[in-house]
Amino acid sequence: KKMKMNLTQAARDELTRLDKGNTLFRLKVVNFSWSGVRFSIVIDEERDGDSKFEMEGYTFVISNAIYETFKRFSVDYIPAGLRRGFDIKGYPENENEEFGC
């Protein structure tokens, strides 16, 4: 399976800080709201019903249920403030907006 993901330098820096060599990063849904789906990245293990993919030297897992809807992601990291953490946007495969991967 092919996943597309744009990682900003800030996101790469934080993933590198968290990576212990063979770390699996799970891309998961945090909640649904009127403004869309909120995602997060957590350290986890691979489970039944997951897809696994490599991106820029990092290994990610995502549930097949999420993967069926979202095939492209943009990932940033906000280092301080109320929105501190990964800022992730998911895009359905059929969405026709420019995406430079």
C-alpha positions in Angstrom: 0.0 0.0 0.0 1.2 3.5 -0.8 0.9 6.3 1.7 1.8 9.9 0.8 3.0 12.2 3.6 4.6 15.6 3.7 6.8 16.1 6.8 8.0 19.6 7.7 11.5 20.0 9.2 9.9 20.6 12.6 8.0 17.3 12.4 11.2 15.4 11.3 13.1 16.9 14.2 10.5 15.8 16.7 10.2 12.3 15.2 14.0 12.0 15.3 13.9 13.0 19.0 11.3 10.3 19.8 12.8 7.6 17.6 14.7 4.9 19.5 15.9 3.1 16.3 13.1 0.8 15.5 10.2 2.9 16.8 6.8 2.5 15.2 4.8 5.7 14.9 1.0 5.3 14.8 -1.1 7.8 12.9 -4.4 7.8 14.7 -7.7 9.7 14.9 -8.0 11.7 18.1 -11.5 13.0 17.4 -14.1 14.1 14.9 -15.6 17.6 14.9 -17.4 20.1 12.7 -13.9 21.3 11.5 -12.9 17.8 10.4 -10.8 14.9 11.8 -8.0 15.5 14.2 -5.1 13.1 14.0 -2.1 12.4 16.3 1.1 10.4 16.2 1.9 8.1 19.1 4.5 5.4 19.6 2.8 2.1 19.4 3.1 -1.5 18.1 1.7 -3.0 14.9 -1.7 -4.7 15.3 -3.9 -6.9 13.2 -5.8 -4.7 10.7 -2.9 -2.2 10.3 -1.0 -1.0 7.3 2.7 -0.3 7.7 4.8 2.1 5.7 8.2 3.8 5.6 8.5 7.6 5.1 11.8 9.5 5.1 13.4 6.9 7.4 10.6 6.6 9.9 8.2 3.7 10.2 4.5 4.4 10.5 1.4 2.2 11.1 -2.2 3.2 10.5 -5.4 1.2 10.9 -6.8 -0.1 7.6 -10.1 1.6 8.5 -8.4 5.0 8.5 -6.3 4.2 5.4 -9.4 3.4 3.4 -10.5 7.0 3.7 -7.2 9.0 4.0 -4.2 8.3 1.7 -2.3 11.5 2.1 -1.2 13.5 5.1 0.7 16.7 5.9 2.5 16.7 9.2 4.0 19.6 11.1 5.1 20.0 14.7 4.3 23.0 16.9 6.9 23.2 19.7 5.2 25.5 22.1 1.9 27.1 23.2 -1.6 25.8 23.5 -1.4 23.9 20.2 1.9 22.2 21.1 2.3 18.8 19.3 1.9 17.3 15.9 -0.4 19.2 13.6 -1.7 16.6 11.1 -4.1 17.0 8.2 -5.5 14.1 6.3 -6.7 14.2 2.7 -9.0 11.7 1.0 -7.4 10.0 -2.1 -10.0 11.6 -4.4 -9.5 15.1 -3.2 -8.2 17.2 -6.1 -5.9 19.6 -4.4 -2.2 20.1 -5.1 -0.1 17.9 -2.9 3.7 17.8 -3.4 5.1 14.5 -2.2 
